[in-house]
Amino acid sequence: MRGFAAPLAAVGLLALLAPLPVRATQLGAPTDTVPPPASYLGFPVGADRQLADWGEVTGYLSALARASDRVRMDTLGPTTLGRPYVLLTISAPENLRRLDRLREVQAMLADPRRITGPAERDSLLAEGRVVVLITAAIHSTEVGASQVPMRIAYRLASSNDPEVRAILDQCIVLLVPSLNPDGVDLVTHWYRTTVGKPWEGANPPFLYHHYVGHDDNRDWYAFTQQETRLAVEKIHNVWHPQIVHDIHQQGKYGSRFFLPPWIDPVEPNVDPALIAGINDLGTSMAWALERQGKKGVVVNATYDAWTPARAYQHYHGGVRILSETAGADLASPIDVSSDQLEPGRNFDARVSSWNFPDPWPGGAWHLSDIVDYMEAGAFALLDHAAVHRRAWLESFLGIGERAVAKWNRWPAAWVVPADQPREDGLAELVRILVTADVEVGRSTSSFTAAGRTFPAGSYVIDMHQPYASFAEAMLERQRYPDLRPCESCPLRRPYDVTAWTLPLLLGVDAYRSPKSVAVATEPVSTAPEVPKEAPGLSGSAAVNVGLYQPWVPSMDEGWTRWIFDQYRIPYDTLHNADVRQGDLSRRFTTILLPSISPGVLEHGFTPGSEPVRYVGGLGAEGAAELRAFVVEGGTLVALERSTPWVIDRLALPVKDVLADLDRTEYYAPGSIVRLDLTGAARAGLGRAMPGRETIAWLGTGAAAFEPTGGAGSPPVRVEARYGADPTLLSGWLQGADRVAGKAALVEVPLGRGRVILFGFRPQYRGESIATYPLLFEALRRGAPGGS
């Protein structure tokens, strides 16, 4: 399939995403009383091998909203693939009748500059309600999370228990039944095809978010995806929740249920009151589940609070409570023996400890267990919010007051010059800040700050504002703490990346000003419009790109596809069979292998684990066809994790000098380093770059190259090297000397064509705009006359 719009993985995926007929059991759902889910679905939520798809979930919730004066349901917009993205607002009827007023109270508590004095402050604290946002099913294979919202909503809509009545009176519950509705349908429809097969309960061979798969929960500061923007712009920034509860599932063989406190480290711009609130709420929830006899609950394990990629609310006055419930085989039950239970980070699933006092002994584990734990966790959280309403509001207001007063570690302002070589990076930075409700001003004249003169039109971020912590976290360079169990032990591995400094990733300059900036500014509400254009690629037929997509889902492939669609770069998706059938040089000028592990490239899914059409990898046959493609004049581009497979299978005279190092010798857990484009690179791929150096984002799969060929071997052209003095720019890096000066980007001639190897990901999560030109130039090399 050809075109700018990304092709779906296969015709089979189109069938999985197509709406299914409404079941007969849905008809005649009662409207005179509050209907339980089973009366609408025809099965109880949590039944083995039964999943409701998105149409059934939203159909039931719509019926519930019609039947109950406690529930309001709104569609906020379409998803990436056009499904309705919905929000339920649940509270006491009298609260819903004055919802506009309560939203205004919340807005004033979120911005204490609007409060006129102590009397109004006390009045607002007495009048306000705790806003609790419950989000579910962002990761679609975590199927309990797509089903439990129906039980949560039903209980809130129907129960007259004192606990529920208190919740409804003291709280406004915002329930997002799925942050990824497209994935709910994909996984549900896929699962139904697996029931009764040898691969029953296997995950689908497709990304469950159309573009980014699991990384949809890493988009909470870049806001690249439609679903993220809907949540931020139409929920977070409208309601400013004090508490966000994000419902997830985890692996099968650890704890049954995880809750914060987080393990260290915590990102330094998160207000201490938030961490204290998280600790209190998480442990209170764990105690509540223990009182209900729910075993296997762990706190202070596995997950840290370092990156803002998962925690928008940490920089907007509220706490984020992640819950993780043990999974099964999608909706199929499993049996877990005690000896299958595994240790995790900071706990052992078989051993009692202070943070894991009551281990689960093993046994049968059903979807009903999953939704039971999830529902219990949600109501433990809501009960705490209701009982401590005043405390949550006071803490929320205090966080805003401290931000407006400005923390000592923050500068008085940040200044972003208007005259930047990378207009696209500048526009993206402004877009991110404005989307996050950061107040940005644009100067009406030139001015001097931080010892520099800035032109008119430069951007000023005054740090005396409610969401200054978000601005600081985005603009400053990260310094990940050196956390080790012992002096000679390796670094405690972070749960996610250690660096995200936007000026570096976007290729723009930003300056700290220790004093307030004395210049008139105009408020900025939208980012400047800069066309997304890849010269020689956007809308062009001169380069025929084949983008490899394995059946083992690859987030890096998805991000690459998203960038191609954003920049209107035509491409065809290549699967294993497409490569193995050969004749590639007739169809393509360039083939791109995203960052994919050698094992997946070679072997893919093992036989019996998925339907036959999805089994296997490229193997020797695919490698031979790729080699023939290059020899005949094609350009093969390989990114990061794909490079060892390409080097080996195509017998290139290059080695990865990092390949055999252990973690004590070299370790880059998602860091930003210097990339040197001087020398030969200025006449090569680096000619697309505006400066003599830039950055590279180094993940755990990064490579550094060294030529190995002797006389007669094709010359290896080094296009870029990892820089030095310093190598590390942001994050954490063990063994900087192992990469400093080593080749990061090379071109290897082969026959009439070439292989271009990136040791890093130049399109990392759709964020590293600074290095997009290197990727685009590599793709252009395949065009007629490319050099």
N, C-alpha and C positions, 0 to 999 in steps of 0.2 A: 504494500500500500504506500503510495507516494503522496507527499504534500507537507505543508507546514504543520498541520494538526497532527499530534503524535498518534501513530497507529496503535490500536489495542494489540495486546499480545497475540491474539489469535482469534479466529472465528468463534472458538469455544468460549473465549472471554466475553464476546458480545452476547452469547446466549446466556451466560451466567448473570450478566448485568441487566438483561431484559426483564421488565416487570412480569411477575407470575400472575396467573389468574387469581382473583380473590376466592378464598375458600368458602364453601357453602356455609361453614360454621360461623363465618363472620356476619352473615345476614341476620337481620332482626335483633341486633344487639340492643339491650334494654336502654331506654332513655329516661324512664321515670324514676329509676334508682341509679346509684353509682355502680356501674358494671365491673365485676372482677375481671382480670385479664382472661381467665379460662373461658368465660362466657363468650368472649369475642374471638379468641384464637382457636378454641376447640381443644386446648391442652393447657395444663398449668405451666406457668413460667418456671423453668428449671427441669422440666421433664427430660429424661434421657432421649437423646437423638431427635429432639424437637427444638427448632430455632424459628423465631419469627423474623421475617425479612423487614426491610425498612417501610414498605407500604403497610404491612401488618402492624408494626410498632406505632407508626404515626396514625394509622386508622384507629387503633385502640385509644391512643392518647387524645385524639380528637373527640371520640365518643365520650371519654372521661370528662373532658373540658365542657362538653355540652351538658353533661349530667350533673356537674358539681359547680357550686358557686364559689368554691375555693381555688379553682384552677382556671388559668387563662393560657391559651396556646397561640403563639404567633410564629409566622414564617418570616425569617430574617433575610432570606435571599436564596439563590440557587447555589448548589455545590459545584465543584469542578465539572461534573458530568450532568448537572442540571437537576439533581434531586432537591427537594425542599429541606432547608436547614432550619430546624425548629427550636423554639424556646418555650418552656412552660414556666409560668410565674404562679407560684402556689403560696397562699397565705390565708389568714382569716378573711372572710368576706368584707368586714369593715376596713381592713387594711387595703384590699384590692379596690375598694370604692374611693380611697384617697391615695391611690398609688402615685399620682403626679406629685402630690405634696411630699410623700415619703421619699421620692426620688430627689426632690429639691433639698430636703433635709440632708440626705446622704451626700449630695454635691457640696453642700456647705461644710459638712464635716471633713470631706476630702480636701477642701481648700480653706484652711483656717483664716486666710487673709480676708475672707468674706464675712467673718463673724465680728460683730461690732463690739462685743465686750463680754464680761463674765456672766451677765444675766442671760444673754442670748445663747451663750455657750451651754449653760446648764439647761436651758429650755430645749435646745436641740438634742442634747444627750438624753433628756427625759422622753422626748417625742420619737426619736429615731428607732429603727428596728435593725437587727443584725441582718445584713444581706449575705446569704450563703449561696454560692454558686457551686452546683454539683455538675461535673462534666463526666461523660462516660464514652467508652468505645471509640477512642481515637485510634487505637490499635485493634484492627478488626478481627484478628484471630483470637483476641481475648474476648470470647463470645459471651461470657457471663455478663460482661459490662454492657453489651447491647440489649440484654434482656431485663436486667434488674431495674432499669428506670421505670418500667411498667409497674413493678411491685412497689417501688418507693412512692410513685405518684398515686397509686391506688390507695395505699395506706394513709397518705396525707389527705386524700380526698374523701375517704370514707370513715376513718376511725374517729371515735369520740373519747378515746382514752385520754386521761389527764395529761400524759406526756405529749401526745400529738396536739391536743388543744393548746398547750403552752408553746409548742413549736410554732404553730400557726399564728398565735397572738404576738409572739416576741420576734419572729423572724419573717423575712421575705426569702423564700426559697426559689432560686432560679435553677431550673433543671434543663440541661442540654442532654437529651437522650443519646445523641452521638455527635461527636466532633468530626466524624468522618462517615456520613451516611452512605456514600458510594461504596465504601468498604464493607458496610454491613450487608449490603446486597451481594457483593462479590463473594464474600466468605460464606454467607448463608446458602446461596444458590450452589456454590461449589461443594459445600459440605453435603448437601442433599444428594449430589451425584456420587458421593463416596460411600454412602451407607450401604453396608453389605458387601463391599469390595475389600480386597486384601489391604488396600491403603485407606480404609475408613479412618476418618479423623486426621488425615495428613493435611498439612497446610497447603494452600493453593500455590501453583507455580507461577503466580503473578504478584506484583506489588499490590498491596491492598489499599494504598492510596495511589491514584492514577499516575502521579509523578514521583512521589518521594517515599512511599512505603512507611516504614517505622520512623523515618525522620520527620514525619508530620508533627511529632512531639519534640522536635528540636528547632522549631520555627518561631519561638515566642519572643524573639527580639528582631529578627529580620523580616518577618511578616510577608513572606514571599507567596504563600498559598492562599487561595480564596477562602478556605475554611478558617484559617487563622485570622485573617482580616475580619471576617464576619464576627468571630468571637470577641476580638479586641475592640473593634469599632462600634459594635452594636450591643455588646453586653458589658465587658470590662469598663470601657470608658464612659458608658452611660450610667452604670449602677455602682461602680467602685466597691466591689464586694470586700467585706472584712475577712471572709473565709472562702477559700476555694478548695473543694474536695474533688480530686481527680481519681476516678475509679479505674484500676488496671488489674491485669493478671500477670503472674510470673510463672516460672518453671514448675514442673510437677514434683520435684524431689527435694525441695527445701522446706521452709516454713509454710504453714497454711495461710498466713496473713501477715503482711508487713505494714507497719506504721512508723512515722517519725517519732522521736528525734532522729535527725540525720546524723551520719557519721561526719567527722571532720574531713575536709575543710568547708567552711561557709564563706561565700564570697564577701569581701570586706565592706561592700556598700549596702548590705542588708541590715536594717535597723535591729539592734539587739532585742528590742521589745518583740519583734516578729519571731526571732528565734526562741525567746522565752515562751511566747504564746504557742508556737508549734510544739515545743517540748511538753507544755502542760496539756494541750489538747490531744496530742498523740498518745501520751501515756494514760490519760483519762479514758480515751477510747479503748485502749488495750485492756484496761481494768474492767471496763463495761463488758467486753467480749468474754473475759475470763469469768465474770459473774454469771454469764449465760452458758458457761460450760464449753466454750469454744476453745479447743486446744490448738497449740502450734502458732501462737501469736508472738511475733518478734518486733522489737523496736530497736532503734539505734544500730542498724545493720545495712549493709549493701550499698545504700544510696547516699551520696553527699549532696550539698547544696552550693556547689561551686559555680556552675554555669547558669546564666540567666536564660539559656536556650529552652529550659523546661519550666521557668518560674517567672512569668510576667508579673504576677501579683506581688512577688517579693520586693519589687521596685515601685509598687503602687499602693502601699499601705496595708496590704492584707497578707494573710498566711496561706501557704499552699500545703495541703495535706494530701500526700500521695498514699493511696492504699493499693496493695498488691496481693491478690488472692491466688493461691496455687491453682494451676490449670489442669485440664484433663486432655483428652484427644478431641479438641473442639467440644462438641456436645456429647461425645461418647464416653462412658465411664471407664475408669482405669482402676487397677489394684496396685497399691504401692506397698511393698514389704518394708519392714523396719530397716533391713540392711541396704535398701535402695536410697534411703534418706541421706542427704549429703551435707557436708559443712558449707557454710557461706561466709561472706565477709563479716567478721565480728560475731559469729555465732556458729553453733553446730546443731543441725536439725535433730540430732539424737540425744543431746546433752542439755540438761537444765542449766540456766545461767540467769543472772539478774535481769537481762534484757530478753530472755526467752525462758520464762519460768515453768512452762507447762507443755513439754513437747507432745506432738501428736504421735501416736505409736505406729501409724501405718494402717492400711486397710483399704476398703473401697472408697473411691472418690468420684462423686457424681457432679453433674452440672447443678443439681439442686443444692449440694454443699457449697458450691461456688457462690450462687446467688444468695444463699442464706447468710454466709459470712459478709458478703457485700452489703446486703440490706442491714444487717446488724451494725456494721461499721458506719453506714450513713446515718442511722438513727442515733447511734452513740454520739456522733459529731453534732447532729442537730439538737440533741438534748443538752449538750454542753453549751452550745450557742444560746439556747433559750434561757438556761439557768443563769448564764453569765453575760446577759445582754449588755448591761451597763459597762462592764469591764471591757468587753470587746470594742464598744464604741469609744470609750476613753482611750484605750490603747491606740486605736486607729487615728483618732484626732491628735494624740501626742506625737505619733510618727510624722504626721504632716506638719505639726508645729516645729519639730526639730529640723525638718527639711527646709522649711521656709527660713528659719534662723540660720541655716547653713552649717554643715558639719565642718570641724576644723581641718579635716584631711582634704576637703575639697577646695579648689581654687574659687576665687570670687566669680570667675566667668571662664567660659571657653570661647575662643574666636576661631571661626573657620573662614579663611580668605575666599573672596569671590573669584579671584584670578587663579584658577587651578587648571593644570593641563588636562585633568580627567573630569570633564563636565558630567559624564555619566556617573562617576563615583560620587561627586558632590551632590548631584540630584538624589542619589540613593541614600546618602547619609541624611539629608534633610527630610526625605520621605520617612525614614525609619523614626527619626526623632519626633516628627510631627504626628505620626501614627500613634506613638506612645504617649501622646498628650504632653510632651515636653514643650515648654514655651520657648520659641525661637524668634529672635528679632533680626531684621535685616537693616543694616545701617543706611542712613540717607546721605551720608557724606563719608569722606575718608577720616581716619582717626589713628591714634597711636595707643598701643596697649602692649604690655609684656615686652617693651623695648623694640617693637616693630611698628611699621606703618602699614595699615590695611586700607584697601580701596573701598570706595562706596559700594554698597551691595554685599558687603561681607556679613556673615552670620554671627550673631552674638547669642550665647546661651548663658543668661544670668543664673547663677546657682542658688539664688534665694527663691526657690520655688518647690512645689510639692513633689515633683518627680525628678528632682535633681539627681537622685541616686541612680536612676536609669541612665541619665546623660553621662554621669561619671563612669559607670560601669562600661558603657559603650565606647567612650572616648579615651580612657586611660589605658596604659599597657598593663597587662596582668603579670603578677608575680606569684606563681603558685608556690605554696609553702613546701618546704622540704620535710615531708612527714615520713618517718621510717620507724619501724618497731625497734631497731637497734642501729648503731652507727654504721655497721658494715652491711646492713640489710638494704635491699632495693627499695626504691620509693614506693610508698603505698599507692597503688594504682588508682588514678581518678576514675570515677564512674563514666565520665564523658570527657570532652576536650578541656584543655587548660587555657586556651586563648581565643579571643574573638574580637580584638581591638579593631573597631570599624575603620578608622583612618588608614590603618595598614592594609586591611583587606580590600578597601575600596580605592586605594591609591590617592588619597587626599591628605593635605596637611591640616592639623588642628593644633591650636596653641592654648596653653593654660595662662590665665591672667591672674596674678595674685591680688590685683585690685579691681574694683568694679570699673567697667568700661564707660567712659564719659562720652557717649555719642547718642544722638537720637536714632531710634529704630522704629520700624514698622513691623507689627506682628505678622508672622508667616503662618498661613493655614494650609498651604499646599506646597509641594515640592516643584521646582522648575521642571518643565517638560523637556526632556532630552530623548530624541528617538533612539530606540534600541537598534543599532545598525552595526553589522559586521561587514566592512567593505569587501566586496568581491564574493560574499557568501549570501547575504540577506536577499532573498528573492531571486537568486542567481541560479542558472542551470549549468554554469561553467564547471562547478564542482559537484560530483555525484557522490554523496557520502552514504556509506553503509554503516549503521550504528548497531553493533552487536548487542543482543539482549539474551542472556542465558535464561533457561527455564527456572533455575534457582534464582529467586528474585534478587535484583541488584539495585540498591538505592542509588549508587553512583550512576548507573545507567539511567535511572529515572530523573535524577537531577540534570544529567546531560541532555536528555530529551526535553526537559522543561526549558533549558536555556536555548536549545535549538528552536523550540516553538516561540519563545519570547523574541528571538532575534530573526525569526522567519528564515531559518536555514533549512532548505529542503533536505530530506534524508529518507532512507528506507531502513526499516528494522530488519536485521538479520538474525535468524535463529540457527541452531546447529545444522539442521538439514539444508538451509540455504547456503551455508558456507561449504558444506561437504559436497554439494552438487557441482561446485566448481564454476568455471567460466566467469570468475569474478571480475577480471580486468575488462570484460566487455560491458559490464553493468556499472562499475564504480571506478572513480578516480582515487577515492580515499576510503579506507575502512578504519573505524575507531573502536578500539577495545577499551571500555571504561575500566575503572579500578575493580578487578574481579580476582578472587584468589586463584592460584594455579590449580588447586584441586577441583574447583568448580569448572574452570575452563577445560580441563582434561576429562573429567569424569561426570560432572553434573550430578543429577539424582541417581541413586543406585537402583538397579532393577527391583521391581516389586514395591518400591516406596511411593510411586506415583503411576498414573496411567502410562502405557508404553510410549506414547508420543512425546512425553515430557522427560523421558529417562535418557541419561548419557550426556556427554559433553562434546567438545570439538574433537578430542582425541587425535591420533596420528593422521587420520584422513583429513580432518579440518586444518591441522597445522600444515600439511602438504599443500593444500589449496591456498592457504594464506601466503605461503612461501612463493608459490607459482604466481600469485597475484602481484607480489612485489617484484619478482624477477622480470615480469612482463611490463613493468613500468608503473605499478601502483604505489601509493603511499599508505603504509600501515602505521597508525598512531596508537601507542599503548600507554595507559596511565597507571602509575603507582603499582598496585598489587598485580596487575597483569604483566608487568615487565619481566619478572623471572621466567614465566612460562614462554614468553616470546623469545627471550634470549636463548633458552634451552632448546625449544622446538625449531627455531630457525637458525640455530648454531651461529649466533652473532658473536663477533670478537670483542665482547664486553662482559664484565662481571659486576655484580652488586657487592660492594665492599662491606655493606651492613648485614648481609644475609646470615653470616655465621656468628654474629655477636650476640651475647646474652644481655639481659636487661641491666646488669650491673655495668656493662661496658658502653651500651648505647640504648637510649630510650627517649622517644619523642611522642608523648601522649596528647597529640593535637596541639601543636605549638606553631608560632609564627617565627620564621627565621629570615635572615637576609639572603637575597638572591642577587648575585653579581652578573651583570650583563655586559661587562667590558670585554675588550678584545674581539675575538672572531665573531662573537655573538652579535655585535653591532651591525655586521653585514649579513647576519642570518636571521633566525626567528626573532631575535631581539630588536630588529629594526622596527618592529611594530610597536615598540614600547616608547613612551615619551621621555624616559630618564635612563640613567646609566645603571641604576639598580632598582630592585623592587623587592617583593617578598615571596616566600613560598610557605604554604601551609603544610606542615609535616605531621602526618598521622602515624599510627603504629605500622602501617604498611609501606612507609616511604622507602625509597632506594637511593643510593649514591653510586655512580658508575665510574669504572676505570677500564680503559681499553686493555685487551689481553693479546691482541694479534701481533704477530711478528712480521717479518718481511713477506710481502705478497698479500697480506691481509688488507681488506678495504680500509681506507682511513676513516677513523671515527671522528666526527666533527662535534666538538663540545660547544653547545649553544649557550649554556648558562652554568654557573657554579654556585654552590652554597657559599655565602659570604663569610667573612671573619671580622673580628674586632668591632663589635661582637657578632657572633653568629646568631644567638638568640635575641629576638626583639620583644617577644611577649609569650608568656606561658612558662613552660619548664622543659629543660633539655638535659638529659644525661649523656655525656660523651660528645660535647660540641666539637672537640678536636677530631672526632671520627668522620664528621661531615664537612668541616670547614675546608674550603678549597676544592672539594670533590665535585665531579660533574653531576649536575642535577637534571640536565636536559641535553640529550645527544641525538645526533642523526647518523645513521649507519647506512651507507650505500649497499645495495644488494641487487645485482643484475642491472636492469634499467630503472629500477625504482629505489625506494628508500624506506627505512624503518625509523620512526621518531619515538624515542623513549622519554617519557616524563617520569622522574623519580618522585614527583609529588602530584597532588590533584590541583590543576590550575583552575578548576571550576567548582571548588569545594562548596558543597551545600548551596550552590547558587549565590554565594556571598563574596567570593574572592574575585571581584570585578577587576582588581589590579592586574591579575594574570590572565584574564580572558584573551587579551590580544595574542599571547603566546599560543594558546590553543587555536584561535582563529587562523593565525599565520601558518600553523602546522597543517590545518585542513586545506588552506589555500595552496600549499605546496603541491597538492595533487592536480591542480588545474593545469591546462595546457600552458606551457611557458613558465610554470612555477619553478623556483630554484631554491 
